[in-house]
């Protein structure tokens, strides 16, 4: 059985790469029993949706130079990475 730290690691890893069958089963089993980790996964899903929308928004902003679009996108990626690294 996973502890919460291991489960949160797998939940984050799942966003970036495919989990093994063993990892999926272990995470699923933990989430069945742990309400706090279910909330964490739900928060990750919401953050992912938010950043996806922001990426789409910055793609085609009318009148915004490509360099400004790149700076905004880079800043959002840094923010996402730093929040990911803190966990």
C-alpha positions as CSV (number, residue, x, y, z in Angstrom):
1,X,0.0,0.0,0.0
2,X,1.3,3.5,-0.9
3,X,1.6,6.3,1.6
4,X,0.3,9.7,0.7
5,X,3.7,11.0,-0.4
6,X,4.1,8.1,-2.9
7,X,0.5,8.5,-4.1
8,X,0.9,12.2,-4.8
9,X,4.2,11.5,-6.6
10,X,2.4,9.0,-8.9
11,X,-0.5,11.3,-9.4
12,X,1.9,14.0,-10.6
13,X,3.9,11.5,-12.7
14,X,0.7,10.4,-14.4
15,X,0.4,13.9,-15.8
16,X,3.8,13.7,-17.5
17,X,4.1,10.1,-18.5
18,X,2.3,6.7,-18.6
19,X,2.2,4.8,-15.3
20,X,3.0,1.1,-15.2
21,X,0.1,-1.2,-14.5
22,X,1.4,-1.8,-11.0
23,X,1.6,1.9,-10.4
24,X,-1.9,2.5,-11.7
25,X,-3.3,-0.3,-9.4
26,X,-1.4,1.0,-6.4
27,X,-2.5,4.6,-7.0
28,X,-6.1,3.5,-7.6
29,X,-6.1,1.4,-4.4
30,X,-4.7,4.3,-2.3
31,X,-7.2,6.8,-3.8
32,X,-10.1,4.5,-2.8
33,X,-9.1,4.8,0.8
34,X,-7.7,8.3,1.0
35,X,-10.0,11.3,0.7
36,X,-7.2,13.8,1.0
37,X,-5.3,12.3,-1.9
38,X,-8.5,12.2,-4.0
39,X,-8.8,16.0,-3.3
40,X,-5.2,16.4,-4.4
41,X,-5.8,14.6,-7.6
42,X,-8.9,16.6,-8.2
43,X,-6.8,19.8,-7.7
44,X,-4.1,18.6,-10.1
45,X,-6.8,18.0,-12.7
46,X,-8.1,21.5,-12.2
47,X,-4.6,23.0,-12.5
48,X,-4.0,21.1,-15.6
49,X,-7.2,22.4,-17.2
50,X,-6.4,25.9,-16.1
51,X,-2.9,25.8,-17.7
52,X,-4.3,24.2,-20.8
53,X,-6.8,27.1,-21.2
54,X,-4.0,29.6,-20.6
55,X,-1.8,28.0,-23.2
56,X,-4.6,28.1,-25.7
57,X,-5.4,31.7,-24.8
58,X,-1.8,32.9,-25.5
59,X,-1.6,31.2,-28.9
60,X,-3.7,33.6,-30.9
61,X,-4.0,36.9,-29.0
62,X,-4.7,39.5,-31.6
63,X,-2.1,42.3,-31.7
64,X,0.2,40.6,-29.3
65,X,3.7,40.3,-30.7
66,X,5.2,36.8,-30.9
67,X,8.0,37.8,-28.5
68,X,5.4,38.8,-25.8
69,X,3.4,35.6,-26.4
70,X,6.6,33.6,-25.9
71,X,7.5,35.5,-22.7
72,X,4.0,34.8,-21.3
73,X,4.1,31.1,-22.3
74,X,7.6,30.7,-20.8
75,X,6.5,32.4,-17.5
76,X,3.5,30.1,-17.3
77,X,5.7,27.1,-17.9
78,X,8.1,28.2,-15.2
79,X,5.3,28.7,-12.7
80,X,3.9,25.3,-13.5
81,X,7.4,23.7,-13.2
82,X,8.1,25.4,-9.9
83,X,4.8,24.3,-8.4
84,X,5.5,20.8,-9.6
85,X,9.1,20.8,-8.2
86,X,7.9,21.9,-4.7
87,X,6.0,18.7,-4.3
